Amino acid sequence: MLDKLKSNKMKRLLLYVVFGVLTTAVNIFLFWLLADVLHVQYLISNLLAIVVSILFAYITNKWYVFKSKTETRKELIREFITFIGARTGTLIFDMVGMFVLVSFLNLDSLVSKIFVNIVVVILNYVFSRLLVFKGAE
């Protein structure tokens, strides 16, 4: 029984890493596309990239990582709002981090985005596991 529990935790962590990398790739790619290719202001690019990646992350975390089953629409809405609330916290961290690194420390925006995302991925896992999908598999 203990081995199965450890195996499930390792599998969930591995899936989170895989989908976390994909979510981060979506986030960074969209940021790069908007900021560097389309020349949209970096904070607007960052916000749009985060919003799209949050939606991608919710779907992949719900279906593949935590395999959350919601029986009613009310449960689904509660779960989604909790997820969005937790991600809003890391969105604020992301936006402030980008502003400080780019505007005050004059670091490259793409390098700053990658650095900030490393911290965000760790925080998002903790929030997802402890707050959003706590009753899931």
Disulfide bonds with the S-S distance in Angstrom:
none
